[in-house]
Amino acid sequence: MGRILLIVAAVVLAFFLLGSILGFLVGLVKWALIIGLVAVVVTFVTRLLRSSGARR
């Protein structure tokens, strides 16, 4: 009985740790996408302003 409870406790702890790790990874991916999107927008606006300035 004690061994079964120990295994169940280990499985529950593993799920808690897995949830924390997955949450951290999803947060990292979210911030990487946000930073990438900002970089793309800044690059697009910079090129747009540079090309419109060259026409004048």
CYANA upper distance limits for C-alpha pairs under 8 A (distance plus 0.5 A):
  1 MET  CA      5 LEU  CA      6.89
  2 GLY  CA      6 LEU  CA      6.67
  3 ARG  CA      7 ILE  CA      6.73
  4 ILE  CA      8 VAL  CA      6.67
  5 LEU  CA      9 ALA  CA      6.54
  6 LEU  CA     10 ALA  CA      6.64
  7 ILE  CA     11 VAL  CA      6.71
  8 VAL  CA     12 VAL  CA      6.70
  9 ALA  CA     13 LEU  CA      6.60
 10 ALA  CA     14 ALA  CA      6.55
 11 VAL  CA     15 PHE  CA      6.77
 12 VAL  CA     16 PHE  CA      6.86
 13 LEU  CA     17 LEU  CA      6.72
 14 ALA  CA     18 LEU  CA      6.47
 15 PHE  CA     19 GLY  CA      6.51
 16 PHE  CA     20 SER  CA      6.79
 17 LEU  CA     21 ILE  CA      6.63
 18 LEU  CA     22 LEU  CA      6.47
 19 GLY  CA     23 GLY  CA      6.46
 20 SER  CA     24 PHE  CA      6.67
 21 ILE  CA     25 LEU  CA      6.72
 22 LEU  CA     26 VAL  CA      6.56
 23 GLY  CA     27 GLY  CA      6.63
 24 PHE  CA     28 LEU  CA      6.78
 25 LEU  CA     29 VAL  CA      6.73
 26 VAL  CA     30 LYS  CA      6.57
 27 GLY  CA     31 TRP  CA      6.78
 28 LEU  CA     32 ALA  CA      6.61
 29 VAL  CA     33 LEU  CA      6.65
 30 LYS  CA     34 ILE  CA      6.77
 31 TRP  CA     35 ILE  CA      6.56
 32 ALA  CA     36 GLY  CA      6.49
 33 LEU  CA     37 LEU  CA      6.52
 34 ILE  CA     38 VAL  CA      6.74
 35 ILE  CA     39 ALA  CA      6.69
 36 GLY  CA     40 VAL  CA      6.70
 37 LEU  CA     41 VAL  CA      6.70
 38 VAL  CA     42 VAL  CA      6.61
 39 ALA  CA     43 THR  CA      6.59
 40 VAL  CA     44 PHE  CA      6.58
 41 VAL  CA     45 VAL  CA      6.60
 42 VAL  CA     46 THR  CA      6.49
 43 THR  CA     47 ARG  CA      6.65
 44 PHE  CA     48 LEU  CA      6.55
 45 VAL  CA     49 LEU  CA      6.56
 46 THR  CA     50 ARG  CA      6.51
 47 ARG  CA     51 SER  CA      6.50
 48 LEU  CA     52 SER  CA      6.67
 49 LEU  CA     53 GLY  CA      6.52
 50 ARG  CA     54 ALA  CA      6.80
 51 SER  CA     55 ARG  CA      7.14
 52 SER  CA     56 ARG  CA      7.56
